[in-house]
Amino acid sequence: AAAALLAVLFQLWGLYRVTGPPQPAWFPYADKLDHAVGFALPVLLILLTVTLRRAGWQWPSPRAGALIVGVFAAHGVVSEVIQHLWYRHRTGDPVDVIADWAGIAVGVLVFGLILQRRSRSAAEGFVAS
C-alpha cells in the first residue's frame, strides 16, 4: 500500500508540476515512456494491494477492477485537459493520453501474469505435497 501511494504521488508530481519534462529529452518520445510507466506502476501496485488485502491471490472484484482502471483512464484525460487550459509552459497532448492508457493496459497485464504465475506455483506446490 505504501508503494502504491508513493507511485500515485510521483505520478501526480509528474503530471502537475509547473514545468514539463527536461529538455532535450533523453531520447525521442521519452515523455511517452514516462507517461506509460507513470500509469502502469500505480495501477499494478494498487491492484496488488487490493489483492493482498483479500483472502487468496485472485482478481479483484469486477467492480473494484473497473473502478481502478476507470479512475486512472479518466485521470489521463483530465490531466491533459488541465495542462492545456491552465498551465503556461505546458500543453495537453492527446498522444500522452494514449501513452497513459497503454501504461494502464501494461499494469493490468503484468498483474495478470503475476497472478497466473502465483496460481501455477501454488498448484505445483499443492501437487508436490
C-alpha positions in Angstrom: 0.0 0.0 0.0 2.9 2.4 0.8 4.5 1.7 -2.6 1.2 2.3 -4.3 0.7 5.6 -2.5 4.3 6.7 -3.4 3.7 5.7 -7.1 0.5 7.8 -7.2 2.2 10.8 -5.6 5.1 10.5 -8.0 2.6 10.4 -10.9 0.7 13.4 -9.6 4.0 15.3 -9.3 5.0 14.4 -12.9 1.6 15.4 -14.3 1.0 18.6 -12.4 4.4 20.2 -11.8 4.7 23.6 -13.4 7.4 22.7 -15.9 7.3 19.8 -18.3 9.9 17.1 -18.7 13.6 18.1 -19.1 14.6 19.5 -22.5 16.1 18.0 -24.6 14.5 14.6 -23.9 16.8 11.6 -23.2 15.6 10.0 -26.4 12.8 10.7 -28.9 9.4 10.2 -27.3 10.9 9.7 -23.8 8.0 11.6 -22.3 5.6 8.9 -23.7 7.5 6.3 -21.9 7.3 8.4 -18.7 3.5 8.6 -19.1 3.2 4.8 -19.7 5.4 3.9 -16.7 3.7 6.6 -14.6 0.3 4.9 -15.1 1.4 1.3 -15.3 3.2 1.3 -11.9 0.4 2.8 -9.8 -2.3 0.6 -11.4 -0.2 -2.5 -10.9 0.6 -1.7 -7.3 -3.0 -0.7 -6.4 -4.3 -4.0 -7.9 -1.7 -5.9 -5.9 -2.6 -4.1 -2.8 -6.3 -4.8 -3.2 -5.5 -8.5 -4.0 -3.2 -8.9 -0.9 -5.9 -7.4 1.3 -8.3 -10.1 0.2 -8.1 -13.8 1.1 -6.1 -15.5 -1.6 -4.5 -14.5 -4.8 -7.3 -13.7 -7.3 -8.5 -10.9 -9.4 -10.2 -8.1 -7.5 -14.0 -8.0 -7.9 -15.1 -6.7 -11.3 -16.4 -3.6 -9.7 -13.1 -2.8 -8.0 -11.0 -3.6 -11.0 -13.2 -1.4 -13.3 -13.1 1.4 -10.7 -9.3 1.3 -10.6 -8.9 1.2 -14.3 -11.7 3.8 -14.9 -10.3 6.3 -12.4 -6.8 6.1 -14.0 -8.1 6.2 -17.6 -10.2 9.3 -16.8 -7.3 10.9 -14.9 -5.2 10.5 -18.0 -7.7 12.6 -20.0 -8.3 15.2 -17.2 -4.6 15.8 -16.6 -4.0 16.7 -20.2 -7.0 19.0 -20.3 -5.7 20.7 -17.1 -2.2 21.1 -18.6 -3.7 22.6 -21.8 -6.1 25.0 -20.1 -4.3 26.2 -17.0 -0.5 25.8 -17.5 1.5 28.4 -19.3 4.6 26.3 -20.1 2.8 23.0 -20.7 0.3 21.8 -23.3 -2.2 18.9 -23.4 -1.2 16.2 -25.8 -3.7 13.5 -27.0 -0.8 11.2 -27.6 0.0 11.4 -23.9 -3.4 10.1 -23.2 -2.8 7.1 -25.4 0.5 6.5 -23.6 -1.3 6.7 -20.3 -3.9 4.2 -21.4 -1.2 1.9 -22.8 0.5 2.1 -19.4 -2.8 1.1 -17.7 -3.0 -1.9 -20.0 0.5 -2.9 -19.2 -0.1 -2.6 -15.5 -3.2 -4.8 -15.8 -1.3 -7.4 -18.0 1.6 -7.6 -15.6 -0.8 -8.0 -12.7 -2.5 -10.9 -14.6 0.9 -12.5 -15.3 1.8 -12.3 -11.6 -1.5 -13.9 -10.6 -1.1 -16.6 -13.2 2.4 -17.4 -12.1 1.4 -17.3 -8.5 -1.6 -19.7 -9.1 0.7 -22.0 -11.1 3.3 -22.1 -8.3 0.6 -22.8 -5.8 -0.9 -25.6 -7.8 2.6 -27.2 -8.3 3.3 -26.9 -4.6 -0.1 -28.5 -3.8 0.6 -31.4 -6.1 4.1 -31.9 -4.7 2.9 -32.1 -1.1 
